[in-house]
Amino acid sequence: MLGTLPWQPWSDRLDLVGSPVAAALQEWVDGPSVTVAEIDPDLADTAACCARYAIPMEASANCVVVAAKRAGETRLAACVVLATTRADVNGLVRRHLGARKASFASMDQAVEESGMEYGGITPIGLPSAWPLLVDRAVTTAGPVIVGSGVRRSKLALDGAALGRLQGAEVLDGLGTPT
């Protein structure tokens, strides 16, 4: 398992999984093995979590919500990249979504629209209308941790499974070195 956390099946600890995440995991037919571990919610941010629980940064995937704008319309999308990189929002993401402008969604908008807590937003259980862009490096990373929909826990699963989420598009170069 990853780091020093006590991982257990997510279905044994529904209290540690956001409701949209639990619903998506329950519907994931032939889904991957997904485990959950409780963390200090003050350590939900990637760098702090990885440092405290001895999780390699390259085994952590971040999910960021992007607001893509074109012709007065705003469309939300999610990008999943390794913690050792940052999402190429103004380049690849903007072009891929056909937007004139792309930026990180506000915290309030990301929380309200995802139904998840800030610092716990995960690609599992996001609104189906959102484009879900996953960096190929995530899908080849092996086991990774991601948010659980709440700040007080993390999920662990094979990164390849994130590329198989419904509606996911795997892109080369989505994550750029930090």
C-alpha positions in Angstrom: 0.0 0.0 0.0 1.0 3.6 -0.3 2.7 5.4 2.5 2.0 4.9 6.2 -1.8 5.1 6.0 -4.1 2.3 7.1 -5.9 1.5 3.9 -9.2 -0.4 3.9 -12.0 -1.1 1.3 -14.0 2.1 0.6 -17.3 0.2 1.1 -16.3 -0.5 4.7 -15.9 3.2 5.5 -18.7 5.1 3.7 -18.3 7.9 6.3 -14.9 8.7 4.6 -16.3 9.0 1.1 -18.3 11.9 -0.3 -21.8 10.9 -1.4 -21.3 11.5 -5.2 -18.1 9.5 -5.0 -19.8 6.6 -3.1 -22.6 6.6 -5.7 -20.2 6.5 -8.6 -18.1 3.7 -6.9 -21.2 1.6 -6.4 -22.2 2.0 -10.0 -18.7 1.2 -11.3 -19.4 -2.2 -12.8 -16.2 -4.4 -12.7 -14.5 -1.4 -11.2 -11.0 -1.5 -9.8 -10.0 -2.2 -6.2 -10.4 1.1 -4.4 -9.3 1.7 -0.8 -9.7 4.6 1.5 -7.7 5.9 4.4 -8.5 8.6 7.0 -6.2 11.6 7.1 -6.0 14.8 9.1 -8.2 17.2 7.2 -5.7 20.0 7.8 -3.3 17.9 5.7 -5.6 17.4 2.7 -3.4 19.5 0.4 -1.1 17.3 -1.6 2.3 18.3 -0.4 1.3 18.2 3.2 -0.4 14.9 2.9 2.4 13.3 1.0 5.0 14.6 3.5 3.1 13.5 6.6 2.1 10.1 5.4 5.2 9.2 3.4 3.5 9.0 0.0 5.7 9.7 -3.0 4.5 12.8 -4.9 4.6 10.8 -8.1 2.0 8.5 -6.6 -0.4 11.3 -6.0 -2.9 12.6 -8.6 -4.5 16.0 -8.4 -8.0 16.7 -9.8 -8.4 20.4 -10.7 -11.7 22.0 -11.9 -11.3 24.3 -14.9 -13.7 27.0 -16.2 -13.5 27.1 -20.0 -15.1 30.2 -21.6 -16.2 30.9 -25.1 -18.8 33.2 -26.6 -20.1 34.2 -23.2 -20.6 30.6 -22.0 -18.7 28.9 -19.3 -18.2 25.2 -19.2 -16.6 23.3 -16.4 -14.2 20.4 -16.9 -11.9 18.4 -14.7 -8.2 17.6 -15.3 -6.3 14.9 -13.5 -2.5 15.2 -13.4 0.3 13.8 -11.2 1.3 16.0 -8.3 4.7 16.4 -9.8 3.2 18.3 -12.7 0.6 21.1 -13.2 -2.3 21.0 -15.7 -1.6 22.9 -18.9 -4.8 24.9 -18.5 -3.9 27.8 -20.8 -2.5 25.6 -23.6 -3.6 22.0 -24.1 -6.8 22.3 -21.9 -8.0 25.5 -23.5 -7.4 24.2 -27.1 -8.9 20.8 -26.4 -12.1 22.3 -25.0 -12.3 24.8 -27.8 -12.3 27.7 -25.4 -11.2 31.3 -25.9 -10.1 31.4 -22.2 -9.5 28.8 -19.5 -8.7 29.2 -15.9 -9.1 27.4 -12.6 -12.7 27.5 -11.4 -13.4 29.4 -8.2 -13.4 27.4 -5.0 -17.1 28.2 -4.5 -18.1 27.1 -8.0 -16.0 23.9 -7.9 -17.5 22.9 -4.6 -21.1 23.8 -5.5 -21.0 22.1 -8.9 -19.1 19.0 -7.9 -20.9 18.3 -4.7 -17.5 17.7 -3.0 -15.4 19.5 -0.4 -12.6 21.8 -1.5 -9.4 19.8 -1.1 -11.2 16.5 -1.6 -12.4 16.9 -5.2 -11.8 13.7 -7.1 -12.5 12.6 -10.7 -14.7 9.8 -9.4 -18.3 11.0 -9.1 -18.1 14.3 -11.0 -21.1 15.5 -13.0 -21.3 13.4 -16.2 -21.7 16.5 -18.4 -18.1 17.7 -17.5 -15.3 16.7 -19.8 -12.8 14.6 -17.8 -9.2 15.0 -19.0 -6.7 12.6 -17.6 -2.9 12.9 -18.3 -1.5 9.7 -19.7 1.2 9.8 -17.0 -1.5 9.2 -14.4 -2.7 6.1 -16.2 0.8 4.6 -16.3 1.8 5.6 -12.7 0.6 2.4 -11.0 -1.2 2.9 -7.7 -2.1 6.6 -6.9 -4.0 8.5 -4.3 -6.7 10.9 -5.1 -9.3 12.8 -3.2 -12.4 11.1 -1.8 -14.9 13.9 -2.1 -14.1 15.0 1.5 -11.0 16.5 3.1 -10.6 13.9 5.8 -9.6 11.0 3.6 -7.9 9.8 0.4 -8.6 7.0 -2.0 -6.0 4.7 -3.5 -6.4 2.9 -6.8 -4.5 2.0 -9.9 -4.1 5.2 -12.0 -5.1 3.3 -15.2 -8.6 3.0 -13.7 -8.9 6.8 -13.8 -8.5 6.7 -17.6 -11.3 4.2 -17.8 -13.9 6.4 -15.9 -17.0 7.1 -18.0 -16.3 10.0 -20.3 -12.6 10.2 -19.5 -10.2 11.3 -22.3 -6.6 10.4 -21.8 -4.3 13.0 -23.2 -0.5 13.1 -23.6 1.1 16.2 -22.1 -1.8 17.4 -20.0 0.5 17.6 -17.0 3.6 19.8 -17.5 6.6 19.7 -15.1 6.4 22.2 -12.2 
